[in-house]
Amino acid sequence: MSRGRLDRYAFINAKLKTRLSLVLPDEFFIRLSRTATPNEAVQLLKETPFAPLERIYSETGDLKLVELELFSMELHFYREIQKMVDGELLVFVNALLLRPEIENLKEALRLWLDRSVRRRDISSPLGYMYQGTIYHGMDINQIVSSADVEALRDALEGTPYASLVSANAEEIISSRSLFSLETDLDRFYYSRVRESSAGLGPEDRAVVERILGMEIDLENLERIVRFRSFYGFEAARIRRCLISGGYRIDPEAALSSLGTQDSRDLPPEALRGYPELSSFSSSGDASSRLLLLEEYLRQVLFKEVSRLLGGYPFSVGIILAYFSIRRREVRRLSTILNAKYYGLGEETIGRYL
């Protein structure tokens, strides 16, 4: 690795290690989960970097506005890194920024479907949509108010998402769902991140392939369980929902073992790449099985990301670890605040953390 690249990563590593020292510790989330009400929970945030959440909730009592602020804060984490990098690293970070952009776009598309296809009133949830530019310039209001699929495509003109809408237009109309489009959006994200890593060094590309591949593995496992347990999809239909490019798992092998049998258990072949999941049980109802698996999957990925922090410091791994840890922090906050809002107990909250 060149001296210039070493110096650049040394700078990034020092900056991000400082920022990671501000991440809320596990002990804080335990305290947060033990609070009795949402108001009591947000009070604990007053002396943290998430203090704006307490002000918003105290002034409005509106948890949706709190979640919108959380999303804005997550975007800020990406903006921080953008200011630290240039060249091929900036290209890569910009590709990672597509994740929150696509999440926001999916929410807008669901509102569009409810309004234009299912004829439901979406005026209230529209007020909680993030309206700013994330990466590509998109007008959320124009997307949501599109009269039909053609108008929706026009609203996305100039973005890579317009062609995905066109490719899935017939399916959207016939099924009255965004199932295939959302799958293609996920595939687009992973392919773009992989493409953006081409300009990085070989060590960096290897790190990206491992983490990206593990994310794909775990997402495919979750989809197999979700679509089999909740919807009873056969293997052929599940296959259309999976993402290629995994790290340890061949989803085709897992699907082949499903065949057309009635069993909705996760086949052992699906877990061979992850011995950490060997204790996963298919007992219980569908919701319990999925919840348990999702928890295992989050733990597996978090352990891998944590290893990046303790490993070789002069690689893109520190950036990937930073985003992953920050996303986890935001998700945990959102989970606890929602649980308090709906009156869930500490034990139930613990299963989601």
Buried (B, 14 or more C-beta within 10 A) or exposed (E): BEEEBEEBBEEBBEBBEEBBEEEBEEEBBEEBBBBEEBEEBBBBBEEEBBEBBBBBBEEEEEBEBBBBBBBEBBBEBBEBBBEBBEEBBBBBBBBBBBBBBBBBBBBBBBBBBBBBBEEEEBEEBBEBBBEEEBBBEBEBEBBBBBEBBEBBBBBBEEBEBBEBBBEBBEBBEEEEBBBBBBBBBBBBBBBBBBEBBEBBBEBBBBBBBBBBBBBBBBBBBBBBBBBBBEEEBBBEEBBEBBBEBBBBBBBEEBBEBBEEEEEBBBBEBBBBBBEBBEEBEBEEEBEBBBBBBBBBBBEBBBEBBEEBBEEEBBBBBBBBBBBBBBBBBBBBBBBBBBBBBEEBEBEEBEEBB
